[in-house]
Amino acid sequence: MLFDIRTIVGALLGCYAVILVITGLLHDTAADEAKTGGINVNLWSGAGMGVVALAFLAWVLLRPVQVPPEPQAPADETAEGPDPA
């Protein structure tokens, strides 16, 4: 598989999404929710990042990088051309 930056971005966002979702589920305190107006920011931002990560990975799978074919070298005319005599 060719190097594709979309794969790296999708994987990195996916890792951060997992960390944020776990943090949002396990370490959600009343003090944190008071700061954010009653919203579990870690959980929601992790879910959003997960959606974006899945979009990047789907993009890689649905539209893979296409390598253009190498141009053919022109044929040597002196070797195959008509006799000069």
Buried (B, 14 or more C-beta within 10 A) or exposed (E): EEEBEBBEBBEEBBEBBBEBBEBBEEEBEEEBEEEEEEEBBBBBBBBEBBEBBBEBBEBBEEEEEEEEEEEEEEEEEEEEEEEEE
